[in-house]
Amino acid sequence: MVAFILESGLRFDGTITLGNIITALTFIFLAIIAWRDMNWRVKNLEDWRKTHEIDAHARDELIGRVELALTRITTIFEARKAR
């Protein structure tokens, strides 16, 4: 591959300046930071979802217990009303 490049006459472009190199390196650096930040945000969203999923499960269990207690109270009330 390298031999092909050398034989084809490809040469370093002398019009590339330090500004071009700094721009390219800055772009790569900022892309890496953006990727890291995106991973951090996704991780936080997943943690938030798991936390609230547990909260939702606990809420559903609590609602079930309240409904059971309400059913028992209603049964007792109906039994006393029937006397």
N, C-alpha and C positions, 0 to 999 in steps of 0.2 A: 504494500500500500504506500509506504513512504517512498519507495523507488518510483512508483508511478507518478506521485506528486512531483518529485524532483525532475523526472524525465519530461513531464508535460509542460514544464516551464512556469509553474506557479511560483511566484516570488512574494516576499513580504511587501505589503502595500505601504509605501513611505509616507502616505498622506494621513496615516493614523497618528494621532497626537496623544499627548498625555491626558488631555481633556476627554478624549474618546475612551481611553482606558479607565479613567476615574469614573466616568459615567457608567460604563459597563459593570465595574466592580460595585458601584453604589446600587445599581439596579439589582444585582445578585444579592447583595447584603440585605436590601429592603425586602426582597422576595422571601428570603429565609426568615426574617423577622415576622413578616405577614403570615407565613405558614405556621410558625411557632405560636403566634397569637391566635390563629384560627383553631389550632389544636387545643389551646388552653380554654377557649370559649366553648368548644364542643364538649370538653371534659366537664366543665362547670354545668352546662345544660344537662348532661347525662346525670351528674350527681344530683342536681335539683329535681329532675324527673323521678329518680329513684327515691329521694326523700319524700316527695309528695305522693308517690305511689304507696309508700308505707303508711303515710298519713291517711290516704284515702281508704286503705284497708282497715286501719284502726277506726276510722269514722264509720265505715260500713258495719263493722262489728258492734260498735256502740249503738248505732241505729237499730240493729237487730235486737240488742238487749233491751233497749227502750220499748220497742214494739212488743217484745215478750212480756215486759212488766206491764205495759198498757193492757195487753190481753188479759193478764191475770187480774188486774184491777177491775176491768170491765166484767169479768166473770164473777168476781166477788160482789161487785155492785149489783149485778143482775140477780145473784142468789139472795142477797139481802132484800132486794126490792120485791122478789117473789114471796117472801115470808109474810 
